[in-house]
């Protein structure tokens, strides 16, 4: 079970909340008192939850230092003989074991789901069932990005399986039940509620965790989180704990994210995620205002990957993606998740805000796993700068034409074009936005700039329009792009 060193305080049990809340009348409390008992539910599910033990061989490390007898000792020959024999022996390995949980989703085929971190690096995987039997397991596939893994055993008896439910139907306050193997104590049942949804704990690129106060501890990793219908609506993955024990803050991967990953691992042994081929950043209130948006939402396109799916100009740098395949993109982190859940090769409608208008473009998705070799490429290549050197002081920034001397001084890549920032006033609005010498202004308010005079002209035009902020697209020394807004007062 992964731990995070936060120290929030566990909330009181639901019954205590009922007594403490003046808004909860006795009649209202009786309408929804919570489950009087989960015994019948647990009895039908315990056999489907398994304990998973792994072991791996770890090298003994570097050789021990050779001891020497005192100078002139008659025993030096014995020391040399002893250590020569030790050095000629093969290095010894030690076995390291770990424990986790899992659950059967297909009894006939012996398919079991768990966490990737439970089995990662394991040489041997054993599955221990509730009746005491043990079977060796084969790893079908694993996905570190969502911390999921699929195992297979060869059943020697009829197994019990559990179905997936729809985590989208779960609401904050709904009752849930966890079954797992905390601290090696198999078949442990705990009950709680859903405390929150859509949690981002910086565990991976697709964080969308269910938070629960049902007690989960070390060893619960990979175990199921059930609704009161006996359906799996989450896979327990992480806890916040200063000590390793439960303080009532645990996290589970929701089935809305997990099911598609599990299906791909079963079919292909790997994930095949959709890929749009853009670099994005959040749309802040200031950026939204600069783009003429009524509210800050969506994902701002800060770069296009050369050779990617939208390298055909269908999506442009500066576009704000607000909808993808019919799904609203409220925040930047929504986009990677919905794209990754989409099939490779699917043609989807993407709605962007461009020049203050909503534009719908058709995009055919690539495969994320094939994108690593393209990740550092850029597609935006702006017009050549003026041949006449120029400089200016604007918004607390000293600007100059990006010539060969400037490229050499700041080690700027040849692919970067724009206006060079040579100095930034530490008390300026630009410094507040962490703009620094060596950055290059590529665009202002979505218009390309090539000279300091271009920058001066664009800033003056924005002032005439009554704008309070200037939206700058900046490139760093390597060409990586980002958008910032700078106050013009």
Buried (B, 14 or more C-beta within 10 A) or exposed (E): BBBBEEEEEEBEBBEEBBEEEEEEEEEEBEEEEBEEEBEEBBEEBBBBBBBBBBBBEEEEEEEEEEEEEEEEEEEEEEBEEEBEEEEEEEEEEEEEEBBBBBBBBBBEBBBBBBBBBBBBEBEBBBBBBBEEEEBEBEBBBBBEBBBBBBBBBEBEEEBBBBEBBEBEEBEEEEBBBBBBBBEEEBBBBBBBBBBEBEBEBEBBEBBBBBBBBBBBBBBBBBBBBBBBEBBBBBBBBBBBBEEEEBBBBBBBBBBBBBBBBBEBBBEEEEBBBBBBBBBBBBBBEBBBBBBEBEEBBBBBBBBBBBBBBBBEEBBBBBBBBBBBBEBEBBBBBBBBBBBBBBEBEEEBEBBBBBEEEEBEBEBBBBBBEEBEEBEEBBBBEBEEBBEEEBBBEBBBBBBBBBBEEBBEEBEBBEBBBBBBBBBBEEEBBBBEBEBBEBBBBBBBBBEBBBBBBBBBBBBEEBEEEEBEBBBBBBBBBEBBBBBBBBBBE
